[in-house]
Amino acid sequence: MSDDRIKFEECPVCSGCHEFVLDVHRKSIQVVISPDRETDTAFTKADVLFTCPDKDQTFEAEVTLLHRPYEYIKSVEVKSEDD
């Protein structure tokens, strides 16, 4: 697990600026990668549900996540403020 941050400059619900912490579960897969490619990055798009903290309304947004070529994104959740 790792925490990624995303910032909405203009919330689609209230037009305000909000920052969210995403709990990203990455899973390693076994692949043969040459040493010069170990630091490469890959991109995965995911649809994530967010809740506007001002209006308490849910909205969906597509986010692009970075990961290594030997990982895949297992799940993405928005962390609650209590975590």
C-alpha positions as CSV (number, residue, x, y, z in Angstrom):
1,M,0.0,0.0,0.0
2,S,1.0,3.5,-0.6
3,D,-0.5,6.9,-0.3
4,D,-0.8,9.1,-3.3
5,R,-2.3,12.6,-3.3
6,I,-4.6,14.3,-5.8
7,K,-5.7,17.9,-5.9
8,F,-8.8,19.2,-7.6
9,E,-8.3,22.8,-8.4
10,E,-12.0,23.0,-9.2
11,C,-14.3,20.5,-7.6
12,P,-17.1,19.4,-10.0
13,V,-19.7,19.7,-7.1
14,C,-18.8,23.0,-5.4
15,S,-16.1,24.6,-7.6
16,G,-13.8,24.7,-4.5
17,C,-10.2,23.4,-4.3
18,H,-9.8,20.1,-2.5
19,E,-6.9,17.7,-1.9
20,F,-7.5,13.9,-1.3
21,V,-5.2,11.1,-0.2
22,L,-5.6,7.9,-2.1
23,D,-4.8,4.5,-0.7
24,V,-3.3,2.7,-3.6
25,H,-2.8,-1.1,-3.4
26,R,0.0,-2.1,-5.8
27,K,0.7,-5.8,-6.5
28,S,4.0,-7.0,-7.8
29,I,4.1,-9.4,-10.7
30,Q,6.9,-11.6,-11.9
31,V,8.4,-10.4,-15.1
32,V,11.9,-10.3,-16.6
33,I,13.0,-6.7,-16.8
34,S,16.5,-5.7,-17.9
35,P,18.3,-3.6,-15.2
36,D,18.1,-0.4,-17.3
37,R,14.2,-0.7,-17.3
38,E,13.8,-1.2,-13.5
39,T,13.2,2.5,-12.9
40,D,10.8,2.9,-15.8
41,T,7.2,4.0,-15.0
42,A,3.9,2.9,-16.3
43,F,0.5,4.5,-16.1
44,T,-2.9,3.1,-15.2
45,K,-6.2,5.0,-15.3
46,A,-8.8,4.3,-12.6
47,D,-12.3,5.6,-11.9
48,V,-12.5,6.7,-8.2
49,L,-15.4,8.0,-6.1
50,F,-14.7,11.1,-4.2
51,T,-16.9,13.0,-1.7
52,C,-16.9,16.8,-1.8
53,P,-16.1,17.9,1.8
54,D,-18.1,21.1,1.5
55,K,-21.4,19.7,0.1
56,D,-21.1,16.0,1.2
57,Q,-21.9,14.9,-2.4
58,T,-20.2,12.1,-4.2
59,F,-18.6,12.4,-7.6
60,E,-16.5,10.1,-9.9
61,A,-13.3,11.1,-11.5
62,E,-10.7,9.3,-13.6
63,V,-7.2,9.5,-12.1
64,T,-3.9,8.4,-13.7
65,L,-1.7,6.5,-11.4
66,L,2.1,5.9,-11.8
67,H,3.6,2.5,-11.1
68,R,6.5,0.4,-12.0
69,P,6.3,-2.0,-15.0
70,Y,6.5,-5.0,-12.7
71,E,3.4,-3.9,-10.6
72,Y,-0.3,-3.6,-11.3
73,I,-2.9,-1.5,-9.5
74,K,-5.0,-3.8,-7.4
75,S,-7.4,-1.2,-5.9
76,V,-7.7,2.5,-5.2
77,E,-9.7,4.0,-2.3
78,V,-10.0,7.5,-0.9
79,K,-8.7,7.6,2.6
80,S,-11.0,9.0,5.2
81,E,-9.8,12.0,7.2
82,D,-9.6,9.8,10.3
83,D,-6.9,7.5,8.8
